[in-house]
Amino acid sequence: MLHAVLGEYGGVDDAGITMDTRFHDDLDLESIDLVTLGGHLQARYGERVNFAEYLAGLGLEEIIGLTVGQLVEHITGCLRAPGTR
């Protein structure tokens, strides 16, 4: 999904992305890119993973410092939630 979002910026090297990679500081994602990523997440996981709701619960500094690992933890938590497969 990151390749799809970052493709217009010349792509991203998989080796450079770790759980500690920050969306803003390391990947230079802007807010519109996060919206696009949210669309990809919704297309893949449906309503089980609501990225917009997750971001709405964060403060500005938390959004700026958001890491790939934090997003992965959010996704896996949503997928493990009761009533989901």
N, C-alpha and C positions, 0 to 999 in steps of 0.2 A: 504494500500500500504506500509505503514511503517512496518507492520508485515512481509510482504513478503521480504522487503529489510533487515530488522534486524533479521529475523528468523535464519540465520546462526550464529548470535552472541548470541543466547539464547533467542531471542524475546525481547519484550518490554511490560511493564505494561501500559495499557491504562490510568490508573489513573495518571501516571507520565507524560503524554503528555498534554501540554496546548498550547495555542496560543503563549506563550512566550518561549516554549522549543526551544533551539538552536540545529540545526542539528549537528554541529561540537562539541561544548562544552558539550552539555547535552546527545546527542545520540551517540557521537563518530563516526559519519559518515565520511568516507573518500571520496575523489573525485570520486573514482570508484563507491561508493555507490550512489552518486548523479546521476551518469550516469544511474545506474540501476533504480533509482527512476524516472528519466526522461523517461526511456523506459516504465515503468508502466503507467505513465501519458499519454504518447502518445498512448498506447494501449487502454486506457480508453476514452480519449477525442479527439484523432486524432490530426490533425494539429491546432486545435483551441487553444491548450495549448502547446506552444513550450518552454519547460523548458530550453533547451540548449541556445536558443536565450535570454531568460530572464537572465540566469547566465552570458552570454557573456556581458550583459549590466551593470554588477556589478563589482565593484573593489574587490580586494582580501580580504580586511577587511570586506566588505559587505557580501561576500560569507561565510567567516568564521563565521560571526555573524548572518547569515540567520536563521530566526525563522520559525516555523510551521505557525504562523499567517501571516507572509509575503508571504509565498507560497500560503496559502489559499486565501489571498487577490488577488494575481496574478491570480490564477485559476478562481476565481469568476469574476474578471475583464475581463478576456479573454472570459468567457462564456457569459457575458453580452454585449460584444462588438457588434456593429452594424453588421448585416448580419449573426449572429449566432442564434441558437435556445436557 
